[in-house]
Amino acid sequence: MEDPCSEKDRSGVIATILERIPRLDEDAIVLRELCPLAKDQPSCVGCTGTLLTLLQMFDAVTTISDNGGKEVRVKARSEAGTYFFRSLAAYVRKHMILVSNWERQRVGEDLPATQTLVSGTQFVYLMEHKRAVEYKDLSPIREEFVSHVVIKARIRGKREPVYLVQYDEQARQFQLIGGKKRSEDTNALNVMIREIDEELPLNHLQFDRDYKLQKLVSNLQHIQLSPTYGAYTKYHFNVYQATVKRRQLLLRPIDRWVTLKELLHSENNGRARRPSEYLSKLDRQLAGGLESLPLSIDEVQKRPLREIIRNRKWEVAGIAIGIVGIILAVLFFLLQH
């Protein structure tokens, strides 16, 4: 039986099969239709089935049996699974080595249990990190369209203007108010209106009545490793500035006002800050930078007590100690008399 797949193009065929596996939100595809060559030939179906068996060990693919088990349909088990297939396809197509150094080495204590691989996204991150660092391959396997809004104000106790950010639990970092485009969003403006409604819910803001949006940048492209999925992602940013007609914005504990310096150095999980390349790129693209933008709110914003305590720990501690001292002195005086 003739093999329609020559050794020369086999890597490309396997990579294409991996890339053709439908996403979680797409319809499953018949197994034989994954092969780009002769999809009805037994050798192609057998080869594709063998590859599927290998992928099932990673728990990244879902199989659905039709026609009494005679026909098998497949698709990715999760969104992260799709990026695993695409990253693996890049390795196969470009003949890159995923794991090397199979010489005998000591393991055990040198590889503590806390460093064991526990999720598919961690594996994708390791794949993508190696692809970028060792092979200098930064080609994106994921694409997202994102809308962000700049809300600039002054807050009590700070001389310089501040910018509103919100903590993203999945990305584990603070970022501008906003998010990615969904299937129901018709354009970037609709994304921004929806995100403001979702991320500033205490204010019940209505577009045009309570705030207006002016677009600052359209389609600002930036490629980086996604902190959520671990995949190299090409982002298309549409950035707006809001003019808010309210006197005060009501914020939640995940919201924070930050200075321009703090904004350009994203905070990672409340610890060390690292430069934000996307925001630095945005700052450079604007005439005069973010610093030159007008205020979004005329009224000076009140600072939450938790923020005052966080920024002035020692002053608050001193006041608390002083109050405790006064209380003890009064008690001592009363006990004496």
CORCOR-V496568 format. One record per backbone hydrogen bond with DSSP energy under -1.0 kcal/mol. CO is the residue of the C=O (numbers start at 0). NH is the residue of the N-H. Records with the same first field share a line. If there is no record, write none. Layout:
CO: NH / NH
//
This chain:
8: 12
9: 13
10: 14
11: 15
12: 16
13: 17
14: 18
15: 19
21: 75
22: 25
28: 73
29: 32
30: 33
36: 38
37: 40
40: 44
41: 45
42: 46
43: 47
44: 48
45: 49
46: 50
47: 51
48: 52
49: 53
50: 54
51: 55
54: 57
55: 58
59: 76
61: 74
63: 72
65: 70
66: 69
70: 65
71: 30
72: 63
73: 28
74: 61
77: 81
78: 82
79: 83
80: 84
81: 85
82: 86
83: 87
84: 88
85: 89
86: 90
87: 91
88: 92
89: 93
90: 95
107: 110
111: 114
112: 115
118: 122
119: 123
120: 124
121: 125
122: 126
123: 127
124: 128
125: 129
126: 130
127: 131
128: 132
129: 133 / 134
130: 136
141: 233
143: 235
144: 180
145: 237
146: 178
147: 239
149: 241
150: 163
151: 295 / 296
152: 161
153: 300
154: 157
161: 152
162: 257
164: 255
165: 174
167: 171 / 172
171: 268
172: 167
174: 165
176: 148
178: 146
181: 184
186: 190
187: 191
188: 192
189: 193
190: 194
191: 195
192: 196
193: 197
194: 198
195: 199
199: 202
205: 209
209: 244
210: 207
211: 242
213: 240
216: 238
219: 236
221: 234
223: 232
225: 229
230: 225
231: 140 / 141
232: 223
233: 143
234: 221
235: 145
236: 219
237: 147
238: 215 / 216
239: 149
240: 213
242: 211
251: 254
253: 166
255: 164
257: 162
258: 262
259: 263
263: 275
265: 273
266: 173
267: 270
271: 267
275: 279
276: 280
277: 281
278: 282
279: 283
280: 284
281: 285
285: 288
288: 291
289: 292
295: 243
300: 155
303: 307
304: 308
305: 309
306: 310
307: 311
311: 315
312: 316
313: 317
314: 318
315: 319
316: 320
317: 321
318: 322
319: 323
320: 324
321: 325
322: 326
323: 327
324: 328
325: 329
326: 330
327: 331
328: 332
329: 333
330: 334
331: 335
332: 336
//
